[in-house]
Amino acid sequence: MEIHFDTQDIPHHHFLRYFLKAKRIVVITGAGISVSSGIPDFRSSGGLYDAAKSTKKSQGKSLFDAQVFRDTEKMSEFFQFMAKLKKKCDEAKPSKTHNFLNLLAENKKMIRLYTQNIDCLEDRLSFENVKKDIVIKLHGSLDQVRCMTCSNTFEIEDSHVESFEEGFAPECISCVEYQKKRIERGRRAPPVGFLRPNVVLYNENHPSGDIISSMVDKDIKRKPDLLIVMGTSLKVHGLRQLVKQFAKTVHSIEEGRVFFINKTPLSSEWIDIFDFQLLGLCDVVTTYIQTALEKHWKISRKSIVLSPVSQKTIKDYFKTVKSTSLSNSPISVRIAEKENIIENSNFDDKLKRATRKKSPNK
């Protein structure tokens, strides 16, 4: 079922009952959840693929292929591009969608977050009383560098970024120390490796692939009852398989449901995979859901620093529907312009009825 959030009517609010009942949620995210934070996605007009086309030798997607390391000039362009992206990510702040993820985690509803994003914005959330491994980074991290020889990883430093900006890779400290010890023992000096951003490119294996596979197996055994996929076009083969794998498990549960949240709909290929497609900006859709959850759980909205870009995006988004009062909607959604919060004045009772458990005597 498709539900569009770019219209005044959102009549199918019954989908909220699945969020309210869920106890074991798995979330899979893509670049779309960070766009409002000022970080471009990959495939949209003006996205990272378009930006990569401005490089001298690499064209769009090819800059994100492991083949770049076979060509000195391409490799230099890759390092320079990653340095710019790293600085953009450092300047960004979590979006309202990240705040929604924080809500799920802190209320112990989300058992795992699989993200394609390398911006590491999830690391800036509080995730209080949550296991550190709740976030699985499918495509690596811009906050780390990895040696191309010994495969050791390190936290990225300003000196590393400065080297990448110049188009070359810094030496690996571990390799340098190991070489020094070998020389002191009078043995042959091994080559010193160079550091690269610890991100996973096309046509290369994830260095932590075995660990991720074991985590997926573990999560499937936990029988998740809700799957949320958002901010991704599902073009990457590995991700497509991951989504289908989790969807099959969720659908094995009677009340299990699979949701897709994105600005653009999917092809008919996915019609049997997703029960609901919530179409609109991720910030808008997740804020709507979050408001319902907070009302039901009777908790207060926690304050985290949100990107001013995301707040402006939401306000501009609703200006396009030319309404700040949706009183004609069956669920009476009202937009509070000052706080940029979606308030619902009419569905509290409906949510209680939808989630009320039947008495065993009836």
C-alpha angles and dihedrals in degrees: 000000000000119000116186120211094190093077133071093245122073096167100160097072090143087090087078090074090073092055091047094050098041118111102170112042125178116197127197117190139188138190093286092080092061099046092092088054089063098261113124121230121230110249106031122099106279091018129133095282090055091046090051090056089071091068118103102241108009121073121210112287093018090072087066095051123103087236088081089082091063093063121058095210094047091047090052091051090049092054092048092048092049091050091056092046091048091055091048090051092049090055094048126094129209115278128228087264089059087051088055090053089050089054093052093048098046091049089052094241098117115071095181143004117206111192133186089197123109095190093092093217088142089066090065094060119097098235087181116201090005127127113257093232092061088104117067114191106210095186101034131249138286088211090072139055126208131206114242090212111036096020093226114151129219137182108264116253134198090254090058092052090048090054092049090050088058090051101250137097124245121236121264111253092209092054091047092051092046091050090050092053091049092052092048088056091051093248131133114285113242120218119271116238128222130231125243132179108281095240128126115241131195115284096023132097123246108254088221095041095125092051092050091049091053091049091051091051090049093050093048090054088054088063103228113215098201133038121193119190116182145163096019136103091211095231098136112092097218092051092048090056091047092052093049091048094053093040091057091053094046092049090054086072116078096230095032115126136183120217132195118198117187144122093248128043126243128245123266088264088083099046093106094042102055122053092191134023109197102196120201141067110328091232092054096047096044093046088054091051093042092055090055092048093049091051092049096044090042094228131139124246108261116226117238125160107266126198112262085220091063093050092051090046093056093048092049090045094059092044086066091064087051095227138101093175119056096180091142090064116101089238097041101229114191126192115222101210098197098051096028088227125141108229123193117206101177115040106064093099092044091053091050091051092047093053100035111118118231116249113251089230093062 
